Amino acid sequence: MLETAVLSKLDEVEKRFRELEEQMASPAALADPRELQRLGREHRRLGPIVEKYREYRKVLTDLEEVRHLLDAGDEELRALARAELESLSAREESLDRELRILLLPRDPNDERNVIMEIRQGTGGEEAALFAADLLRMYTRYAERRRWRVEILDANPTELGGYKEVVFQISGDGAYSRLKFEAGVHRVQRVPETEAQGRIHTSTCTVAVLPEAEEVDVEIDPKDLRIDTLRSGGAGGQHVNKTESAVRITHLPTGIVVLVQDERSQHQNRDKAMRILRARLYDHYSEQARSQEEAARRAQVGTGERAERIRTYNFPENRVSDHRIKLTLYKLDQFLDGDMDEVIDALIMNDQAARLRDAAV
């Protein structure tokens, strides 16, 4: 059963939920769309907690009634009560855990869009081709969740891979589900160019940054050095004749963003600022890290084969997440965007760890 401190916290949440309902119905809120939207967001966030808490209280009431029936003289009635008691006790235990999870402090970035960066690691061209596979996987996953994907910058190779690709995924809770993708991803397969049929191991690094709004990061224009230069595509293809590529250097941190994906200098500058804002937000959010390069190493590692969060083994059609020791033999489906089983397991693992550390 939930402790008194937890029940008190739940009572406060329910009280705030009722206050929000009253405020949302007030003439002042109805006349101010932005305020109504703000109240609505908080109301929706608290709704699942209040719903579970009300169900929990009803289960406790039902349990009390069933326990009284166990004292009845009728044996048939007591047998029914014992069966009901078992069912209700299991439900109480389940709701207990669900409520504790719902009360855990929320990651303030969970509802944000994400900017993801995939970079070729060890393995040469095979690693670059794997980067393209990962981009396709995340794109398919986004499509399944009806999220929007936008390529911000890409450095393609002649064979269709990527040395680096930066893209944004926009949608409800995108960061909450994709933040565990940061790290080194390892692939084991026979490259198409391998005549001997030998399995090669390659890696890519993935970084996941919450999208930052202008209000999140204040950037002084005097802190920026903006250079324009001529863009170039893979193998000299699609080379722009004008200086449309944009390189922005944030002088205080040394962070450099180069975008040459669009033919318009204005579009490249806009994308570069979005990437810069996300990287600065990530940089300033980690006070223990003194510079962005240290932050990137901590998040994605060096790209060496020994460092990995997940292995994609093509000969065995296997995907293994090493953090939670979960292995699935449906790599083809996983690469097609069917990632929820692993992502859900990662979220549950994170919740379990935070529950162990929580005071509630």
N, C-alpha and C positions, 0 to 999 in steps of 0.2 A: 504494500500500500504506500502511496505517496506520503512523504514527510510533510509536517505542518508548514515548513518554509516554502515548499514547492506549491502546496495548496494555496498558500497566501499569495504567491506570485500569480497563480492562475486566476485567483479572484480579482487581482488588479487588472489582469489582461481582459477579463470579461467586463469589468467596470468600464475600462477604456473603450472597449468595443461598443458598449451601449451609448457612451458619450459621442462616439463618432457617428453612430446612426442618427442621433438627435441633431448633431451639427450639420450633417449632410442634408437633413430635411429643412434646415433653417433658411429663411429668405436671403440672409447674407451670403451663405455658401452657394445657393442656387443662382445668385446674381454674379458670382465670381467663378468662372469656369476653371481657372488655374487652382484656386483654393479647393474647389470641389474635386478636382483631379487628385490633389495632394491628399485630401481626406479619404478619397476612394482607394488610393494605393495602400494607405495604412489599414483601412478597413479590410481590404482583401488579404493583406498579410496576416492579420489577426484572426480572420475567419476560421481557418482550419484548426487553430488552437482552441478557440471557443467551442467549435463543433465537437472536437474530441473530448474536451473537458465536460461538456454537458452529457455526452454519452457515458463518460466515466462515472459521473454522479448518478446517472440512472442505473448503471450496473451495480454500483454500491447499494442503492436502494433495493434493487431486485435481490441482491445477495442477502440482505438483512431479512427480507420477507421469506426467502427460501430456507434460511436457517431456522426461522420460527416454525416452518412446516416440518422440519426434522424432529421437532418435539411433539408432533401430533401422534395420536394413538394409532392411526390407520397405517398399516405396514405398506400398502400399495401407494399411499400418498407419500410416505417417507422415501420409497424407492424412486418415485418420480422426482422428489426433491433432491435426492443425492445425484441423480443424473443432471439435473438442472444446475446444481451447485458446481459440478465439475466443469460444465460448459461456461458458466458465468465467471468462475475463477480464472479460467484460461483467458477469457476476454479481458478481465481486469488486468491480468499480467501484461497482455499485449498492449492495452491502452496506457498502462503505466510507462512502458518503454517509449511508445510513440509520443507521449506528452513530454517526457524528458528530452527527447530529440528535438521536438518542436520549440522547446524553451532554450536550447543551446544558442549562444550568441551567433548571430548571422554574419557571414562574410559580407561586408558592405559592398563588395564588388560583384556579388553573385548575379544580380539582375542586369549587369552591364553586357554590352556587346564585347566581342573579343577581337584582338588583332593577333594573328598567328604567323609565326615565321618558321619556315622549314628550310634547313640548310644541309647541303651535301656534307657527309662526314667522311669516314674512311671508306675506300672502295672505288674511287674514281668514277668513271661513267656509270657503273652499276649503281653506285650510291645516288647519283643524279637521277637515274631512272626510278629508283625507289622513292625519291622525293616527289616525283610526279605521281606515283601510286598513292602516296600519303595525301597529296593534295586532292586527288580524285576521291579517296576514302572520306575525307572530311567534308568534301562537297556533297557527296551522296548522303552522308549522315545529316547534313544541314537540310537537304531537300526533304528527307523523311520527317524532319521536325518543322518544316515550312519556314526555315530561316533563310536569310538572304546572304549570298556570298559575293564579295567584290574583290578582285585582284588589285592590290595596291602597287606592287612592284614585282618584277620577275626577271631572273637572269637565266634564260633557257640555254640548253646545249643543243648541238646539231642533231643528236639522236632522239630528241624529244624529252629529255630529262630537265632537271633544274639544279643549277648550282645553289640558287637561293630563290625562294618565292615568299612574298609577304601578302597576306590577304585578310580581309575583315569578314567576320560572320556576325550578322545582326539578327537578333530574335530574343524572345523572352527566356531569361535564364541561361543564355549561351555560355557565359563564363562559369556558372555553377556546374555545368556538365562537362566543359572542355578543359577546365584548369588542371585536371589530373593528367592531361596529355603531354605536359611539359617534361622533357627529358630526352634520353637517347633511345632511338628505335632501331632495332637490329633486324636485318633480313638475311635469310639463308636460302639460297636458290641457285640453280644452274643458269648462268647468263646465256642469252641467245648467241653470244659470240664465242662461247666456250665449246670448243670442238671435242674435248676429252670427256665432257659430261660431268665435270667436277663441280661440287657445290662450293659457291663463294659466299663469304660473309661480308656484309657491308653495313654501314650505319648512316642514319640521318639524325640531326638534332631538331627538336621542336620546342619553340618558345611560345608561351600563351600569355598575352598581356591584356588586362582589362582596358577597354577603350576609355580614354579620358576626355572629358568635356573641357571647354575653355575655362570654365569656372573652377575646375579641379587643379589646373596647373597654370600659374601666371607666368607667361613668357615675356620678358622684356625684349622688344625688338633690337635693342642695343646689344643684347647678348647673342645675337644671331649673325653668322656670316653666310650669305646666300650667294652661291656661285651657279652660273648657268654654263652648260657645256653641251657638246654634240652627243646625241644618243647613238647607240649602236646595238644592233640585234645580234642573234646567234649567227656566227659564221659570216658576219658582214651583211646579213639580210636586213631589210627594212631599216636601213640607216637613214636617219633624218638629215636633211640638208641644213636645217636650222638648229640653233642651240636651244633645244627644248628640254633637255635633261636638267634637273635641279638637284643641287647638293646643298644641304643645310647643315651647318656646324653650330652646335650649341657651345659657345666658348667656355662658360663656367664648368661644364662637365666633360667637354670633349666629345660628346655624342655626335655622330655624323650619320645623316640619312641621305641616301642617293636614290632618286626615283627617276626612271627614264621610260616608264611603261607607256605613257601617253605621248601623242605627238604635240599636244598643247603644253606650253610652258606653264600656263596658269593651272591646268589640271594636275600636272606633276608637282607643282608647288603645294597645292591643296592636299594632295595625298601625302607628300613629305611631311607637312605639318601635322597631319593626323597620326602618322607613325611616330614622329618626334614627341608629340604630346603623350602618347601611350608609353613610350620608353621613359620619358621624364617622370611620369606618374609612378611607374614601376620603380624607378630609381629612388625617388623621394619617399616612397612608401616603405622602403627597406633602409632604415636609418643605420643599421649595422654595416651596410655596404658603402664604401667610400666612393666608388665610381661604377659607371654602367657596365664596364667590361667584367668587373668582379661579379656583378649581378647576373650577367648572362652566363658566366661559367658556372655559377652556383645552380642556375636553373637547368641548363642543358648539358653540363659536363663538357668534356673536351672532344667528344666524338670518338674516343677510342673504343675498340670492340668490347672491352671488359666492362664498360659502363653502359648499362642499359636498363630501361624500365620494362621493355616489352620485346619479344622476339617473334618474328613472322617467318615460319618455316614452310616453304612452298612444297617440298617433296612430301611432307607429312600432312599438308593442309592444316597446319597447326598454328595457333596464336597463343602465346603464353605471356601473362602479365606477372612479372617477377616480384612485384611489391606485395601482391596478395596471393601469390602462388596459385593462380587460376589458369588452367589450360583448356582451350576449346579446340575441337577438331572440325572447324568450319571457317577456315581462313578465307576462303572464297567469298562467303557471305559477309564476313567481317569487313573485308576490303571493299565490299559493295555498300557499306554504310550501316550494316546491321551490328552496331556497336553497343547497344544499350545493356546487354547482359554484363559486359565488362565494366562499363561506366557505372551502372547501378551498384555493382559489387565494390567498386572503388569508393563510391559515396558512402555506402554502408560501413565500409572499413574505417573511413574517416570519422563517421559519426560515432562508431564504437570507441575509437581512440579518444575522441573528445569527451564522450560520456565518462570514460575512466578518469579523465583529468578534471572533470567538472565538479563543482562544489554541490550541485543539486543532486 
